[in-house]
């Protein structure tokens, strides 16, 4: 899941969501590529700003029409009708802040953060970002609430494929387009790690970043599947021991027929990927036919279940026989994955029949 979390200033240029970049942003939501989470602070600020714009526009129009009436000698009835019509249309916009976004199924207004009042006050007194100093005064309470909402979002992530794109150009949050160092430290201190948060300074940049992440996530399954297949095929030629340490096998439930010794895996066939899990590391499951070559005492061979055991040499009346044993193996691998580089590495695995 990719979540876009915009600050108010990221939406300020088009609070009614009518411009091209807003349309592209909404199209991204229509495609199901991302979801949007809005702080209640952002919703409240956007609503207030639109109402202020509406009121300022109404006053400007009223003043302009009054001037036109005096300068051009327009009739009272004409100017009153004009003011009434325009005022009605303008007032109707007053409650339309972010309306197309708020109406979208992919947009959710998050709950107010439960950050303690003491923490807010201490942060302001210490002037820790996103708090700013202006004219000797600390400002940034609303930005601090937005920030704690972001931390709550990050804390709720439950998959290695979950990302949050924080959209802001506010100097309380960013420096040269990147998150302030002290805020970065807060993010890195969480269990999710800093690589789960991406920064964008505009909606247009957020759209590009979201599409990039979506493409990478789309390639994830193929990369993990290829890594699992390569890993399974790398068993070929292995000398089978109690622990296959070189292959990171930590849980070993695959046993041979009693009495089979010096088993060498001579063939890996029928490899298939059954499941690619979520998260990082991802639990991935695959299957393959493993054929082993080894030796047995003739009596052990005669007593064994020979449904998947074949004598290939030696003397049944002699000291030993040579056999091949074939079984369908289940390989459960924990694969660590780097999304940016599409690099996958086996962290551990278990093998069972």
C-alpha positions in Angstrom: 0.0 0.0 0.0 1.2 3.5 -0.9 -0.2 6.3 1.2 0.1 10.0 0.3 -0.1 12.3 3.3 -0.2 16.0 2.3 0.5 19.0 4.4 -1.9 22.0 3.9 0.6 23.9 1.8 0.8 21.1 -0.7 -2.9 21.6 -1.4 -3.0 25.4 -1.0 -2.5 26.2 -4.7 -5.7 24.4 -5.6 -8.0 24.0 -2.7 -11.0 23.3 -5.0 -9.0 20.6 -6.8 -9.7 21.9 -10.3 -6.3 22.4 -11.8 -4.4 19.9 -14.0 -2.0 18.6 -11.3 -5.0 18.0 -9.0 -6.8 16.1 -11.8 -3.7 13.9 -12.3 -3.6 13.3 -8.5 -7.3 12.2 -8.5 -6.7 10.0 -11.5 -4.0 8.2 -9.5 -6.6 7.5 -6.8 -9.0 6.2 -9.5 -6.4 3.7 -10.7 -6.1 2.3 -7.2 -2.4 3.0 -7.1 -2.5 4.9 -3.9 -4.6 5.9 -0.9 -4.7 9.3 0.7 -4.7 10.1 4.4 -5.6 13.6 5.5 -4.9 15.1 8.9 -8.0 16.8 10.4 -5.8 19.8 10.8 -5.3 19.9 7.0 -9.1 19.6 6.4 -9.9 22.4 8.9 -7.2 24.7 7.5 -8.3 24.1 3.9 -11.9 24.9 4.8 -10.9 28.1 6.6 -8.8 29.2 3.8 -11.6 28.7 1.2 -14.0 30.6 3.4 -11.6 33.5 3.7 -11.1 33.5 0.0 -14.8 33.5 -0.6 -15.4 36.4 1.8 -12.5 38.4 0.4 -13.8 37.8 -3.2 -17.3 38.8 -2.2 -16.1 42.1 -0.8 -13.9 42.8 -3.8 -16.8 42.2 -6.2 -19.2 44.3 -4.2 -16.7 47.1 -4.1 -16.0 46.8 -7.9 -19.7 46.8 -8.8 -20.3 49.9 -6.5 -17.5 51.7 -8.3 -18.9 50.7 -11.7 -22.4 51.9 -10.7 -21.0 55.3 -9.8 -18.7 55.6 -12.8 -21.1 54.3 -15.4 -24.4 55.2 -14.0 -25.7 51.7 -13.8 -29.2 51.2 -12.4 -29.8 50.1 -8.8 -31.8 47.1 -9.9 -29.0 46.0 -12.3 -26.2 46.2 -9.7 -28.3 44.6 -7.0 -29.2 41.7 -9.3 -25.5 41.3 -10.3 -24.3 41.3 -6.7 -27.0 38.9 -5.7 -26.2 36.4 -8.5 -22.4 36.5 -8.0 -22.6 36.5 -4.2 -24.8 33.4 -4.3 -22.4 31.5 -6.6 -19.4 32.6 -4.6 -21.0 31.6 -1.3 -21.8 28.1 -2.7 -18.0 27.5 -3.0 -17.5 28.2 0.7 -17.9 24.6 1.8 -16.2 22.9 -1.2 -12.6 22.8 0.1 -11.0 19.6 -1.1 -14.5 18.3 -2.0 -13.4 15.9 -4.9 -10.7 14.5 -2.7 -12.8 14.1 0.4 -15.5 12.4 -1.6 -13.1 9.8 -3.0 -13.2 6.2 -1.6 -9.4 6.2 -1.4 -9.3 9.2 0.9 -9.6 8.9 4.7 -9.4 11.7 7.3 -7.4 10.2 10.1 -8.3 10.5 13.8 -6.8 13.3 15.9 -3.4 12.2 17.3 -3.5 11.3 21.0 -0.2 13.1 21.6 -0.1 14.5 25.1 -0.5 18.2 25.8 2.7 18.1 27.8 4.7 16.7 24.8 3.3 19.5 22.6 4.2 22.2 25.1 7.7 20.8 25.6 8.3 20.6 21.9 7.3 24.2 21.5 9.4 25.4 24.4 12.4 23.6 23.0 11.6 24.8 19.5 12.0 21.4 18.0 10.9 21.1 14.4 8.4 21.6 13.0 8.1 24.4 15.5 9.6 27.7 14.1 10.6 30.9 15.6 9.1 34.1 14.2 9.6 37.5 15.7 10.8 35.9 18.9 7.7 33.7 19.2 7.3 30.0 18.7 4.8 28.9 16.0 3.8 25.6 14.6 1.2 23.9 16.8 -0.9 22.8 13.9 2.2 21.5 12.0 3.2 19.5 15.1 -0.2 17.8 15.1 0.2 17.0 11.4 3.6 15.6 12.2 2.3 13.3 15.0 -0.4 12.1 12.6 2.4 11.1 10.2 4.2 9.2 13.0 0.9 7.4 13.8 0.5 6.5 10.1 4.0 5.1 10.0 3.4 3.1 13.2 0.3 1.5 11.6 2.3 0.1 8.7 2.1 -3.7 8.6 3.9 -4.8 5.4 7.3 -4.3 3.9 5.5 -3.0 0.8 3.8 -0.2 2.7 5.1 3.4 2.1 4.0 6.9 3.1 4.7 9.8 0.9 4.7 13.0 3.0 4.0 16.0 0.8 5.2 19.4 2.1 7.4 22.3 1.3 6.9 23.9 4.7 10.2 25.1 6.2 9.1 23.6 9.5 9.3 20.2 7.9 11.9 20.4 5.1 15.2 21.8 4.2 16.2 21.9 0.5 13.4 19.4 -0.2 14.5 16.9 2.4 13.1 16.2 5.8 14.9 18.1 8.6 17.6 16.1 10.3 15.9 16.1 13.7 12.6 14.9 12.2 14.5 12.3 10.3 15.9 11.0 13.6 12.4 10.6 14.9 11.4 8.6 11.9 14.6 6.4 12.0 13.9 5.7 15.7 10.6 3.9 14.9 10.4 0.2 14.2 9.5 0.9 10.6 12.8 2.6 9.7 13.3 5.7 7.6 13.1 3.9 4.2 9.3 3.6 4.7 8.8 7.4 4.4 9.3 9.3 1.2 9.3 13.1 0.8 7.7 15.2 -2.0 7.5 18.9 -2.1 4.4 19.1 -4.3 1.4 17.0 -5.4 3.0 16.6 -8.9 6.2 15.2 -7.3 4.1 12.9 -5.1 2.4 11.5 -8.2 5.7 10.7 -9.8 7.1 9.1 -6.6 3.9 7.0 -6.1 4.1 5.7 -9.7 7.8 4.9 -9.2 7.0 2.9 -6.0 4.1 1.2 -7.6 6.3 0.0 -10.5 8.9 -1.3 -8.1 6.3 -3.1 -5.9 4.9 -4.6 -9.1 8.4 -6.1 -9.9 8.8 -7.4 -6.3 7.0 -10.7 -6.8 9.0 -11.5 -9.9 12.2 -10.7 -8.2 11.4 -12.8 -5.1 10.2 -15.7 -7.3 13.4 -15.6 -9.3 15.5 -15.5 -6.1 13.6 -18.5 -4.7 14.1 -20.5 -7.9 17.8 -19.7 -8.1 18.1 -20.7 -4.5 16.4 -24.0 -5.0 18.4 -24.8 -8.1 21.6 -24.0 -6.1 21.0 -27.2 -4.0 22.1 -29.2 -7.1 25.4 -30.9 -6.3 25.2 -30.5 -2.6 26.4 -33.1 -0.2 23.5 -33.7 2.1 24.3 -33.2 5.7 22.3 -32.6 8.9 22.7 -28.9 8.4 23.2 -27.3 5.0 25.0 -24.3 6.5 26.3 -23.0 3.2 22.7 -22.7 2.0 21.3 -21.1 5.1 19.2 -24.1 5.9 18.2 -23.7 9.6 15.3 -26.1 9.9 16.0 -29.4 8.3 13.0 -31.9 8.2 14.1 -33.8 5.1 15.3 -37.3 6.0 16.4 -40.2 3.9 15.4 -43.9 4.0 17.1 -45.5 6.9 20.6 -46.7 6.1 21.2 -44.4 3.1 24.7 -42.8 3.4 26.9 -40.3 1.6 23.9 -38.8 -0.2 24.7 -36.3 -3.0 22.0 -34.3 -4.6 22.4 -35.0 -8.3 19.3 -33.5 -9.8 16.8 -30.7 -9.1 13.8 -30.9 -11.3 10.2 -29.6 -11.5 10.9 -26.3 -9.6 7.9 -24.2 -8.9 7.0 -21.2 -6.7 3.9 -21.8 -4.7 3.7 -18.5 -2.7 5.4 -15.2 -2.3 4.7 -13.7 1.0 4.3 -10.1 2.2 6.6 -8.2 4.4 10.4 -8.0 4.6 11.8 -10.6 4.9 9.2 -12.3 2.9 8.3 -15.9 3.5 8.3 -17.7 0.1 7.4 -21.3 -0.6 8.6 -23.4 -3.5 8.7 -27.1 -4.5 11.1 -29.3 -6.4 12.0 -32.9 -7.1 15.3 -33.7 -5.4 17.1 -36.8 -6.6 20.0 -38.1 -4.4 22.7 -40.7 -5.1 24.1 -42.7 -2.2 24.8 -46.1 -0.9 23.1 -48.6 1.5 23.6 -51.9 3.1 21.7 -54.6 1.0 19.5 -55.5 4.0 18.5 -51.9 4.6 17.7 -51.6 0.9 15.4 -54.7 1.1 13.6 -53.4 4.2 13.1 -49.8 2.8 10.1 -48.4 1.1 11.2 -48.7 -2.5 8.5 -46.6 -4.1 10.9 -43.7 -4.5 14.1 -45.7 -4.1 16.0 -47.2 -7.0 19.1 -49.5 -7.0 21.6 -48.3 -9.5 24.7 -50.5 -8.7 26.4 -52.7 -6.3 25.5 -56.3 -5.3 22.3 -57.1 -3.4 24.1 -60.1 -2.0 27.3 -58.2 -1.3 28.5 -55.5 1.1 26.7 -52.5 -0.3 24.4 -51.3 -3.1 24.2 -47.9 -4.8 20.9 -46.2 -4.9 19.0 -43.1 -6.0 16.3 -41.6 -3.9 13.8 -39.1 -5.2 11.4 -36.9 -3.2 9.3 -33.8 -3.6 10.9 -31.2 -1.5 9.1 -28.2 0.1 11.5 -25.2 0.6 10.3 -22.4 2.8 12.7 -19.5 2.5 12.9 -16.1 4.3 14.0 -13.6 1.7 15.2 -10.1 2.5 14.4 -7.6 -0.2 15.5 -4.1 -1.1 12.9 -2.4 -3.1 15.0 0.3 -4.6 17.7 -2.0 -6.1 15.4 -5.0 -6.5 18.0 -7.0 -4.6 16.9 -10.2 -2.9 18.9 -12.4 -0.5 18.0 -15.6 1.3 18.2 -15.1 5.1 17.2 -18.6 6.1 15.3 -21.6 4.9 13.7 -25.0 5.9 13.5 -28.1 3.7 11.0 -30.9 4.2 9.5 -33.6 2.1 
